[in-house]
Amino acid sequence: MSPEDRREAIVQATLPLVVKAGANVTTSQIATAAGIAEGTVFRVFKDKAELLKAVIQRALLSDDEVAAINAIPEDLPLQDRLVVAVESVLGYLDRMWGVMGALRESGWRPDHDDNEKHKGPPEGMQRISSAVAGLFGDAGMRTTPEHAARLLLGFVFTNRLQGEGFGETTAEPVQLVELFLHGALTPGGNTCLSS
């Protein structure tokens, strides 16, 4: 196995462990999950902090999601294409938030350089937005595909917010896309607001 493949295998084995235990995951647990000797972890990474940074970088990558979105057949109706895309985006958000939330809850704090590097939207999310924009094609839109993609992703993002002030329910991808494309009112619904 090449050094790059070994590194990726360790990161992949560590990612679900970090979601469960945050920074409290042990190198022994990592080695067991990766099927390697514990010393191998330290031959690939100088320390656990470096490994955790690599796990964050992997969680932020969107290569798989972008490929899945780009592979959606063009002959599907737009609504169906967007539902498949939203499902991919949810997987990305679950992974990213799972890793970041678990690390934060376990008390791990990135150093200043890491904070500066991760300001603004992750590059992975920007790539997903571009891929989603490509799904709109020439759908006869009121806005640009890029703007529509950003608005749809805003729906997806805020739909995942739960807890105090946000409620406990979330809409399924098909519901989100339907609301996005057709609005919140039922056909023929009363659009006049009464006081």
ChimeraX attribute file (.defattr): number of C-alpha atoms within 10 A of each C-alpha:
attribute: neighborCount
match mode: 1-to-1
recipient: residues
	/A:1	7
	/A:2	7
	/A:3	10
	/A:4	10
	/A:5	10
	/A:6	16
	/A:7	18
	/A:8	15
	/A:9	15
	/A:10	24
	/A:11	24
	/A:12	18
	/A:13	18
	/A:14	24
	/A:15	22
	/A:16	17
	/A:17	20
	/A:18	24
	/A:19	20
	/A:20	14
	/A:21	15
	/A:22	23
	/A:23	21
	/A:24	14
	/A:25	18
	/A:26	16
	/A:27	19
	/A:28	14
	/A:29	14
	/A:30	23
	/A:31	18
	/A:32	14
	/A:33	16
	/A:34	19
	/A:35	12
	/A:36	14
	/A:37	13
	/A:38	16
	/A:39	12
	/A:40	15
	/A:41	22
	/A:42	14
	/A:43	11
	/A:44	15
	/A:45	16
	/A:46	10
	/A:47	12
	/A:48	15
	/A:49	13
	/A:50	13
	/A:51	21
	/A:52	23
	/A:53	14
	/A:54	20
	/A:55	24
	/A:56	19
	/A:57	15
	/A:58	19
	/A:59	22
	/A:60	21
	/A:61	19
	/A:62	23
	/A:63	14
	/A:64	12
	/A:65	23
	/A:66	22
	/A:67	13
	/A:68	16
	/A:69	23
	/A:70	16
	/A:71	11
	/A:72	15
	/A:73	11
	/A:74	12
	/A:75	8
	/A:76	10
	/A:77	9
	/A:78	15
	/A:79	16
	/A:80	17
	/A:81	20
	/A:82	27
	/A:83	18
	/A:84	16
	/A:85	25
	/A:86	24
	/A:87	17
	/A:88	20
	/A:89	25
	/A:90	17
	/A:91	13
	/A:92	23
	/A:93	18
	/A:94	14
	/A:95	19
	/A:96	20
	/A:97	15
	/A:98	18
	/A:99	26
	/A:100	19
	/A:101	15
	/A:102	19
	/A:103	23
	/A:104	13
	/A:105	12
	/A:106	14
	/A:107	11
	/A:108	16
	/A:109	12
	/A:110	14
	/A:111	8
	/A:112	8
	/A:113	8
	/A:114	11
	/A:115	10
	/A:116	10
	/A:117	9
	/A:118	12
	/A:119	8
	/A:120	7
	/A:121	8
	/A:122	14
	/A:123	13
	/A:124	18
	/A:125	19
	/A:126	13
	/A:127	16
	/A:128	27
	/A:129	22
	/A:130	16
	/A:131	20
	/A:132	26
	/A:133	19
	/A:134	15
	/A:135	21
	/A:136	20
	/A:137	13
	/A:138	9
	/A:139	9
	/A:140	9
	/A:141	10
	/A:142	8
	/A:143	9
	/A:144	14
	/A:145	21
	/A:146	16
	/A:147	14
	/A:148	19
	/A:149	22
	/A:150	18
	/A:151	14
	/A:152	21
	/A:153	21
	/A:154	11
	/A:155	17
	/A:156	23
	/A:157	13
	/A:158	11
	/A:159	17
	/A:160	16
	/A:161	14
	/A:162	12
	/A:163	9
	/A:164	7
	/A:165	7
	/A:166	12
	/A:167	10
	/A:168	10
	/A:169	11
	/A:170	15
	/A:171	13
	/A:172	13
	/A:173	21
	/A:174	16
	/A:175	12
	/A:176	21
	/A:177	24
	/A:178	15
	/A:179	16
	/A:180	17
	/A:181	14
	/A:182	11
	/A:183	11
	/A:184	10
	/A:185	10
	/A:186	10
	/A:187	8
	/A:188	6
	/A:189	8
	/A:190	9
	/A:191	8
	/A:192	6
	/A:193	5
	/A:194	5
	/A:195	3
